[in-house]
Amino acid sequence: MLNKLESDVYRTVKQYNMFSENDRVLVAMSGGADSCALVYVLKSLCDILSIKIGCAHLNHGIRGDEALRDMNSAKKIAEKLSIPFH
């Protein structure tokens, strides 16, 4: 059974025909709460939507240690969810 957020995302994806069956979806992941939540929700919907996801993070190198923490956080989440990280 889907939770409220998953149901809302699923309904929106279907309403706007955002993905087709067997699509590969690359999620831009900053390491912040919004993009992390999106990755978790899309991962939970992969089977229902018949999609595969991966995530991409761009470290511009202009925020020093904070940027490295964001990148490492995003990478850990991808590893935890067993999805490709770019």
C-alpha positions as CSV (number, residue, x, y, z in Angstrom):
1,M,0.0,0.0,0.0
2,L,1.3,3.4,-0.9
3,N,1.6,6.3,1.6
4,K,0.2,9.7,0.9
5,L,3.3,11.1,-0.8
6,E,3.8,8.0,-2.9
7,S,0.1,8.2,-4.0
8,D,0.4,11.8,-4.9
9,V,3.5,11.3,-6.9
10,Y,2.1,8.3,-8.6
11,R,-1.1,10.1,-9.5
12,T,0.9,13.1,-10.9
13,V,3.2,10.9,-12.9
14,K,0.2,9.2,-14.5
15,Q,-1.9,12.3,-15.0
16,Y,0.9,14.0,-17.0
17,N,2.3,10.9,-18.7
18,M,5.7,11.7,-17.3
19,F,7.2,8.2,-17.9
20,S,6.6,5.3,-20.2
21,E,7.1,1.7,-19.4
22,N,10.8,0.7,-19.2
23,D,12.0,4.3,-19.1
24,R,15.2,5.1,-17.4
25,V,14.9,8.1,-15.2
26,L,17.9,10.1,-14.0
27,V,17.1,12.2,-10.9
28,A,19.2,15.3,-10.2
29,M,20.2,14.9,-6.6
30,S,21.6,17.8,-4.7
31,G,21.8,16.0,-1.3
32,G,19.1,18.2,0.1
33,A,15.8,17.1,1.5
34,D,13.6,17.6,-1.6
35,S,15.8,15.7,-4.1
36,C,16.5,12.9,-1.5
37,A,12.7,12.5,-0.9
38,L,12.1,12.4,-4.7
39,V,14.7,9.6,-5.1
40,Y,13.2,7.6,-2.2
41,V,9.7,8.0,-3.6
42,L,10.6,7.1,-7.2
43,K,12.5,4.1,-6.0
44,S,9.4,2.9,-4.1
45,L,7.4,3.3,-7.3
46,C,9.8,1.7,-9.7
47,D,8.0,-1.6,-10.0
48,I,4.5,0.0,-10.2
49,L,5.6,2.4,-12.9
50,S,7.9,-0.1,-14.7
51,I,10.9,2.3,-14.6
52,K,14.5,2.2,-13.5
53,I,16.1,5.2,-11.8
54,G,19.5,6.5,-11.2
55,C,20.7,9.7,-9.6
56,A,23.2,12.4,-10.7
57,H,25.0,14.9,-8.5
58,L,27.1,17.8,-9.7
59,N,29.7,19.1,-7.3
60,H,30.8,22.5,-8.7
61,G,33.6,22.5,-6.1
62,I,32.8,26.1,-4.9
63,R,31.4,25.3,-1.5
64,G,34.3,23.3,-0.1
65,D,33.6,20.8,2.6
66,E,29.9,21.4,2.5
67,A,29.7,20.4,-1.1
68,L,31.7,17.2,-0.4
69,R,29.2,16.3,2.4
70,D,26.3,16.8,0.0
71,M,28.0,14.7,-2.6
72,N,28.8,11.9,-0.2
73,S,25.3,12.0,1.3
74,A,23.8,11.6,-2.2
75,K,26.2,8.8,-3.0
76,K,25.4,6.9,0.2
77,I,21.6,7.1,-0.5
78,A,22.2,5.8,-4.0
79,E,24.2,2.9,-2.6
80,K,21.6,2.2,0.1
81,L,18.9,2.1,-2.5
82,S,21.1,0.1,-5.0
83,I,20.7,2.6,-7.8
84,P,23.4,4.0,-10.1
85,F,25.1,7.2,-9.0
86,H,26.7,9.6,-11.5
